[in-house]
């Protein structure tokens, strides 16, 4: 049983709802119950029970999406529906709750932000966040037939909280600490990260190689930098180009909402310019492919 002095160490506090409790609270609550009832279990049984409670809470926390479900996004969902947008799914991507919508013909990120009142109230942030989340130029328009600079994706993810920052890459990576700068490209996630001595400094959305022209998974060092590069292969302007291995570049270009390049890594031109200024010839990097960190399930955010 707990001794008289041990009871002072119990830090269980009354919270307003069960969602406010963490794993330590549950452990302290279990100890308190055992002490009050005089039936504190054997050490082994008690340890197993406490570990089970902690594991359950951690798993439940993943399902909750770090508290995302506590917020009711029904008003925004209703606004989307009233504006003629069809909601297909919802879920959590990189810690951010979202709904996935079918893109209406003739629509763009810009037009969606304008037609939905809650999104239009913070128009600049809406364009920026949805464009980032979907690796999509906000001005590209969904058309019946593919055209230059058209919105290629059939669906869009709409973040339900524009103030939340997606956690796509770890804030610190020990393995990258020896490098002054390191470029990590994840074509599975669809993002590029710039690290400085292991600390995450920038994250940019990308468009990698389309089907049949897959971007190679390689380690590299920047071979050359060209502010205004012109591709001799595709007769295309590739601004703010970083040659990583011929004929593959990181450069500014079109982001239509899906992997669409001939194998290069495309960034928004403004992002490509910033990256160009932040790295030098010789900066190392790596291209990897991992799964997207998201959970998709029937609209719990639209009640």
Residue, then its C-alpha position, 0 to 999 in steps of 0.5 A: x500500500x502507499x505510505x503516508x508520505x507517498x500520498x503527497x506525491x500524487x499530482x492528480x488534478x480534477x479536470x473539466x473533461x476526460x480529454x484533459x487527462x494525460x497518461x501521468x494523470x491516469x497513473x496517479x489516479x490508479x494509484x490513488x484508487x488502489x490506496x483508498x480501497x486498500x487493494x493495491x495490487x502486486x507490483x507486477x500486476x500494478x506495473x502491467x495495469x499502469x503501462x496498459x493505461x499509458x499505452x492506451x492513452x498514447x494510442x487514443x491520443x494518436x486517434x484524437x490527432x493531438x486534440x484536433x477533434x475537440x474543435x467543432x468545424x461544422x460551421x466551416x463544413x456547412x459553408x463549404x457545402x453551401x458554396x457548392x463544394x462536395x466534401x469527400x473525406x476528412x482526416x489529419x495530415x501532419x497534425x492538421x485537421x482537414x477535409x478533402x473536397x472534390x475540385x469543381x470545374x472552373x475553380x482554383x484555390x483563389x476562387x474557393x477562398x473567395x467564395x467561402x466566407x470564413x476562408x475569405x475573412x483571412x484571404x491571404x493566409x487561406x491562399x498560402x496555406x491551401x497552396x502549401x498543403x496541396x503543393x499547388x499554385x493558388x491561381x491554377x484553374x481546374x479544367x475539363x482537359x489538361x492545359x498548361x498551368x491547369x489544376x491537375x488534381x481532382x481533390x484538394x485538402x482544406x486545412x480546417x485551422x489555418x493557424x496550425x503549422x503542419x509538422x512534416x519533418x522533425x524539428x531536429x535530426x541528430x544525423x544531420x547535425x554535422x552538416x552546416x546545411x543539408x537538403x532533404x527531399x521526400x517525394x513521398x510526402x511531397x516536401x523539401x526540408x532544409x536543415x542547418x546543423x540538424x535544425x529544421x529551417x525551411x519546408x517547401x512543397x514540391x512537385x517531383x517526377x510524374x509516372x514513368x519519369x520518377x525522380x531518382x532516390x539518391x544522395x547528392x551534392x549541389x554541383x552548380x547554381x544557375x539563376x536563369x537556366x534553360x533546359x536543352x532537353x525540354x526547351x524550358x526555363x528553369x529559374x533558380x536552378x540547383x544542379x544535383x546530378x545531371x540532368x536533375x535539378x531543383x528549380x522553380x516551376x509549376x506546381x499543379x497539385x501532383x507529381x508532374x515533372x520530368x524527374x526534377x524537383x520543382x518548387x514555387x519560384x519564390x521558394x526556389x529563389x529563397x533556397x537558391x540564396x540559402x545554399x552553396x555549391x557543395x551543399x549535400x542532400x538526399x532524396x527519399x520516399x516515405x509514406x504521408x503521415x495522415x489518417x483519413x476517416x469519415x468526417x468526424x470534423x463535420x458534425 
